[in-house]
Amino acid sequence: MNKKNLFTLLTLLVIASMALAACGGGGSAATTESEADGPKVTSTGFACPAAEFPMEVTSTEVNIFVWTEYIPVEMLECFELVYGVKVNRDEYSSNEEMYAKVSAGGSNYDLVQPTDYIIALMARQELLQELDHAKLPVLKNFDANYLDFEFDPGNKYTIPYQAGTDAIVVNTDAVENAPASWEDLWKPEYAGNMVFLDDSRATIGLTLLTLGYDVNTTDPAQLDEAKTKLAQLVPGIKLFDSDSPKTALIAGDVDLGMTWTAEALLAQQENPAIQYVYPTEGAILWQDNWAMLKDAPHADAAYALLNYTMQGDVFWLMLRDFPYTNPNQAALDYAKTNQTELYDAYMASPITNVPADAIKNGHRIADVGEATPLYDDIWVEVKGQ
């Protein structure tokens, strides 16, 4: 073969290879280990599963606004490694904090984690976009008992994240007469020794329950009565903490109060004397959810994040780090087979595997519409006294 023919052949080979490369264009998708440079491993040594529901993504980042201490580090690191998308995360400590920032505009967030009662308000104010269920094959992973709630019929705006309860937590080694009801928390013997969640609706709600009223009342007279009674309790609360109420319990700085599921269980794992009591008036039931903001700038990456982080072989990590009540049946099934100790502990604990009677007697906080400012005023006035 002469040099001219050799040059022609090489030119044709280069053109052919460029054409093949062009055929693979049009956005990046989750890569398999064989397509990339080997297994994806996080900073903690966790081997990232491949995407069960791979999606085409052109965005290079995604912005999330989430509850504090609520996502395992491997979950987001794996998403970044598998998709090559940077996750930018800001955190909040209450639904009201999240709502205030998002409703002010200009936040540039893609995803938030609203609790049930705030969703209707956000939807009514057109802060959320309807989810495209065709882009959420991960929906098949969820237990139907956690879908189609009154706060979002048909899951038009949300998909479940975690569920749980607000109930009484008490160190039985330090407290001789453990409380059995919300009403008991007003006893003078507990004053100065309690931690409460910094949660206006739950705290006002449990106060309403002690008066025999609905947690979602819109009656100004009933709310005024609750304000008066709550004002009697607040001086006896040593601290309000929604970030890590377990810390004060474990340290012995407080011995009882009101908290939610996982904080009680994690405290109990450090000190078995710490117990979780479902009050006679009924616990507060809740569910946190993922929702996409109306003007999400990276919706493609947001859909990919939801599908990846909530696949069963990833979301089981919640049982390890944040043991609330898990709505993700695929994650529970995975844990049952592959993380038996975690699964057994989850199923055996009445904190995470909530007894049927506690659910039946529980109360779910809902949007109160035009009465919302009444609740806000109570909280500001009582906490600022």
PANULO-248046 format. One line per 5 residues: for each residue z, x, y of C-alpha. Coordinates in steps of 0.5 Angstrom, whole numbers, padded with zeros to 4 digits, always signed. Last residue first. Example, Ala and Ser with C-alpha at 12.3 -4.5 7.8 and 13.67 -1.06 7.14 Angstrom:
<rs>
+0014 +0027 -0002  +0016 +0025 -0009 $
</rs>
This chain:
<rs>
+0153 -0085 +0072  +0146 -0082 +0072  +0145 -0084 +0064  +0147 -0091 +0066  +0143 -0092 +0072 $
+0136 -0089 +0069  +0137 -0092 +0062  +0138 -0099 +0065  +0132 -0099 +0070  +0128 -0097 +0065 $
+0130 -0102 +0060  +0128 -0107 +0066  +0122 -0104 +0068  +0119 -0105 +0061  +0120 -0113 +0062 $
+0113 -0114 +0064  +0111 -0112 +0057  +0117 -0111 +0052  +0113 -0107 +0047  +0116 -0107 +0040 $
+0122 -0104 +0037  +0123 -0105 +0029  +0129 -0108 +0027  +0132 -0106 +0020  +0136 -0111 +0015 $
+0130 -0111 +0010  +0129 -0104 +0011  +0136 -0102 +0010  +0136 -0107 +0004  +0130 -0104 +0001 $
+0133 -0097 +0001  +0130 -0091 +0005  +0127 -0086 +0001  +0128 -0081 +0006  +0136 -0082 +0008 $
+0137 -0085 +0001  +0135 -0078 -0002  +0133 -0078 -0009  +0126 -0079 -0008  +0125 -0073 -0003 $
+0130 -0069 -0007  +0125 -0070 -0013  +0119 -0069 -0009  +0121 -0062 -0006  +0123 -0060 -0013 $
+0117 -0062 -0016  +0112 -0058 -0011  +0106 -0058 -0015  +0105 -0065 -0019  +0110 -0069 -0015 $
+0108 -0066 -0008  +0101 -0067 -0009  +0102 -0075 -0011  +0107 -0075 -0004  +0101 -0072 +0000 $
+0096 -0077 -0003  +0101 -0082 -0001  +0102 -0081 +0006  +0107 -0085 +0009  +0112 -0080 +0009 $
+0119 -0082 +0011  +0122 -0076 +0015  +0123 -0069 +0012  +0120 -0065 +0017  +0120 -0057 +0014 $
+0119 -0058 +0007  +0117 -0065 +0006  +0112 -0064 +0012  +0109 -0059 +0008  +0106 -0064 +0003 $
+0101 -0065 +0009  +0096 -0060 +0007  +0095 -0061 -0001  +0095 -0069 +0001  +0090 -0068 +0007 $
+0093 -0070 +0013  +0092 -0063 +0017  +0084 -0063 +0015  +0082 -0071 +0017  +0086 -0071 +0023 $
+0084 -0064 +0025  +0077 -0066 +0024  +0077 -0072 +0028  +0080 -0068 +0034  +0075 -0063 +0033 $
+0070 -0068 +0034  +0073 -0071 +0040  +0074 -0065 +0044  +0074 -0068 +0051  +0079 -0074 +0049 $
+0077 -0079 +0055  +0080 -0085 +0052  +0086 -0081 +0048  +0086 -0081 +0041  +0092 -0083 +0037 $
+0096 -0080 +0032  +0102 -0084 +0029  +0110 -0084 +0029  +0113 -0090 +0026  +0120 -0093 +0027 $
+0126 -0097 +0024  +0132 -0098 +0028  +0138 -0099 +0023  +0141 -0106 +0022  +0148 -0109 +0024 $
+0152 -0106 +0019  +0150 -0099 +0020  +0146 -0095 +0015  +0150 -0089 +0015  +0148 -0082 +0014 $
+0153 -0077 +0012  +0154 -0070 +0014  +0159 -0067 +0008  +0154 -0064 +0005  +0153 -0058 +0010 $
+0147 -0054 +0011  +0143 -0059 +0007  +0146 -0065 +0011  +0144 -0062 +0017  +0137 -0062 +0015 $
+0138 -0069 +0012  +0140 -0072 +0019  +0135 -0069 +0023  +0130 -0071 +0018  +0132 -0079 +0019 $
+0134 -0080 +0026  +0140 -0079 +0030  +0146 -0083 +0033  +0153 -0080 +0033  +0158 -0076 +0029 $
+0162 -0069 +0029  +0160 -0066 +0035  +0160 -0058 +0037  +0161 -0057 +0029  +0155 -0052 +0029 $
+0151 -0056 +0024  +0152 -0062 +0028  +0150 -0059 +0035  +0144 -0056 +0031  +0142 -0063 +0028 $
+0141 -0066 +0035  +0135 -0062 +0035  +0130 -0064 +0040  +0132 -0071 +0042  +0139 -0069 +0045 $
+0143 -0073 +0049  +0150 -0070 +0049  +0158 -0071 +0049  +0157 -0078 +0049  +0164 -0081 +0050 $
+0162 -0082 +0058  +0156 -0086 +0055  +0159 -0092 +0051  +0162 -0096 +0057  +0156 -0096 +0061 $
+0153 -0098 +0054  +0157 -0105 +0055  +0155 -0106 +0062  +0148 -0105 +0061  +0148 -0109 +0055 $
+0150 -0115 +0059  +0145 -0114 +0064  +0140 -0114 +0058  +0142 -0120 +0056  +0142 -0124 +0063 $
+0135 -0121 +0064  +0132 -0124 +0058  +0126 -0120 +0055  +0130 -0118 +0048  +0126 -0113 +0044 $
+0133 -0111 +0040  +0134 -0118 +0039  +0141 -0120 +0041  +0148 -0120 +0037  +0152 -0116 +0042 $
+0152 -0110 +0038  +0145 -0111 +0037  +0144 -0110 +0044  +0147 -0104 +0044  +0143 -0101 +0038 $
+0137 -0103 +0043  +0139 -0100 +0049  +0140 -0093 +0045  +0133 -0094 +0041  +0129 -0096 +0047 $
+0132 -0090 +0052  +0132 -0085 +0047  +0135 -0078 +0048  +0138 -0078 +0041  +0145 -0079 +0041 $
+0151 -0074 +0040  +0158 -0075 +0039  +0165 -0072 +0040  +0167 -0074 +0047  +0169 -0081 +0045 $
+0170 -0082 +0038  +0177 -0084 +0038  +0176 -0089 +0043  +0172 -0094 +0039  +0165 -0095 +0042 $
+0161 -0092 +0036  +0164 -0098 +0031  +0160 -0103 +0034  +0154 -0099 +0031  +0157 -0100 +0025 $
+0160 -0097 +0019  +0164 -0091 +0023  +0167 -0086 +0019  +0175 -0086 +0019  +0177 -0079 +0018 $
+0172 -0075 +0022  +0172 -0068 +0021  +0170 -0068 +0013  +0166 -0074 +0014  +0161 -0071 +0019 $
+0158 -0077 +0021  +0150 -0079 +0022  +0149 -0087 +0024  +0142 -0089 +0024  +0135 -0089 +0027 $
+0130 -0090 +0022  +0124 -0086 +0019  +0116 -0086 +0019  +0111 -0080 +0020  +0104 -0079 +0022 $
+0100 -0086 +0021  +0093 -0087 +0024  +0092 -0090 +0031  +0088 -0094 +0035  +0084 -0100 +0031 $
+0089 -0099 +0026  +0087 -0106 +0023  +0093 -0109 +0028  +0096 -0104 +0032  +0103 -0106 +0034 $
+0103 -0111 +0029  +0103 -0106 +0023  +0096 -0105 +0020  +0098 -0099 +0016  +0105 -0096 +0013 $
+0105 -0101 +0007  +0098 -0099 +0005  +0100 -0092 +0003  +0096 -0087 +0006  +0091 -0083 +0003 $
+0085 -0087 +0004  +0085 -0086 +0011  +0083 -0079 +0010  +0076 -0081 +0011  +0077 -0082 +0018 $
+0070 -0081 +0021  +0068 -0088 +0019  +0074 -0090 +0021  +0072 -0089 +0029  +0078 -0090 +0033 $
+0078 -0094 +0039  +0080 -0090 +0045  +0087 -0090 +0048  +0089 -0090 +0055  +0086 -0097 +0057 $
+0092 -0099 +0060  +0093 -0105 +0055  +0092 -0099 +0049  +0098 -0095 +0052  +0102 -0101 +0053 $
+0101 -0103 +0046  +0102 -0096 +0043  +0109 -0095 +0046  +0113 -0099 +0041  +0110 -0096 +0035 $
+0111 -0089 +0037  +0106 -0085 +0040  +0103 -0078 +0037  +0098 -0075 +0042  +0091 -0073 +0041 $
+0085 -0070 +0046  +0089 -0068 +0052  +0086 -0066 +0058  +0092 -0068 +0062  +0088 -0071 +0068 $
+0091 -0077 +0069  +0098 -0080 +0071  +0098 -0084 +0065  +0098 -0078 +0060  +0104 -0075 +0064 $
+0109 -0081 +0064  +0107 -0083 +0057  +0109 -0077 +0054  +0116 -0077 +0058  +0117 -0084 +0056 $
+0115 -0083 +0049  +0121 -0078 +0048  +0122 -0070 +0047  +0115 -0067 +0049  +0111 -0062 +0047 $
+0104 -0058 +0049  +0099 -0055 +0044  +0093 -0052 +0044  +0089 -0051 +0038  +0083 -0046 +0037 $
+0078 -0048 +0033  +0075 -0043 +0028  +0075 -0049 +0022  +0078 -0046 +0016  +0082 -0041 +0020 $
+0084 -0046 +0026  +0086 -0052 +0021  +0090 -0047 +0017  +0094 -0045 +0023  +0095 -0052 +0025 $
+0098 -0054 +0018  +0102 -0047 +0017  +0106 -0048 +0023  +0109 -0054 +0020  +0109 -0060 +0026 $
+0114 -0064 +0028  +0119 -0059 +0032  +0118 -0062 +0039  +0113 -0069 +0039  +0106 -0068 +0040 $
+0101 -0067 +0046  +0094 -0064 +0043  +0089 -0060 +0046  +0083 -0058 +0041  +0078 -0052 +0042 $
+0072 -0049 +0040  +0068 -0056 +0040  +0062 -0056 +0036  +0065 -0059 +0030  +0061 -0062 +0023 $
+0066 -0064 +0018  +0069 -0063 +0012  +0073 -0068 +0008  +0077 -0064 +0003  +0077 -0058 +0007 $
+0079 -0052 +0003  +0086 -0050 +0002  +0090 -0045 +0006  +0094 -0040 +0003  +0100 -0039 +0006 $
+0102 -0032 +0007  +0107 -0034 +0013  +0101 -0031 +0018  +0097 -0036 +0015  +0092 -0034 +0009 $
+0084 -0036 +0009  +0081 -0034 +0002  +0075 -0029 +0003  +0070 -0027 +0008  +0066 -0034 +0009 $
+0061 -0038 +0005  +0065 -0037 -0002  +0072 -0039 +0001  +0068 -0045 +0003  +0067 -0046 +0011 $
+0069 -0052 +0015  +0063 -0054 +0019  +0059 -0051 +0025  +0054 -0054 +0029  +0046 -0056 +0029 $
+0044 -0049 +0026  +0042 -0048 +0018  +0035 -0049 +0019  +0035 -0044 +0024  +0037 -0038 +0019 $
+0032 -0040 +0014  +0026 -0039 +0020  +0029 -0032 +0022  +0029 -0030 +0015  +0022 -0032 +0014 $
+0020 -0029 +0021  +0023 -0022 +0018  +0019 -0022 +0012  +0013 -0024 +0015  +0014 -0017 +0019 $
+0016 -0013 +0013  +0009 -0015 +0010  +0005 -0014 +0016  +0008 -0007 +0017  +0007 -0005 +0009 $
+0000 -0007 +0010  -0001 -0003 +0016  +0002 +0003 +0013  -0002 +0003 +0007  +0000 +0000 +0000 $
</rs>
